[in-house]
Amino acid sequence: MKGNKDLQFCLEALRSLQNRNGPEPEQRSALEKAEVKLKRLRRKPNPSREEIFEAVREVAEAIINNFLRRD
């Protein structure tokens, strides 16, 4: 999955969220874990559907929690 542009876009968006003004340490940690999960997914040549769904779930959870805690 190394050449996937959508995956690269997601990684860049996560980095952008991390670099925003003042995410709390736990928010930054959740975003870093999501980024690591996507990087692992990118390294797999043929990930299974379950692996893809798990990565998407973890990333979505990190992003949602990041925005809900800011309010």
Residue pairs with C-beta under 8 A, 6 or more apart in sequence:
1 7
1 41
1 42
1 43
1 44
1 45
1 47
2 42
2 43
4 42
7 38
7 41
7 42
10 38
10 59
11 35
11 38
11 39
11 42
14 31
14 34
14 35
14 38
14 59
14 62
14 63
15 35
17 23
17 31
17 63
17 66
18 28
18 31
18 32
18 35
23 31
23 66
24 69
26 69
27 65
27 66
27 69
27 70
30 61
30 62
30 65
30 66
31 62
31 63
31 66
33 58
33 62
34 58
34 59
34 61
34 62
34 63
37 54
37 55
37 58
37 59
38 55
38 59
40 55
41 47
41 51
41 52
41 55
44 51
47 55
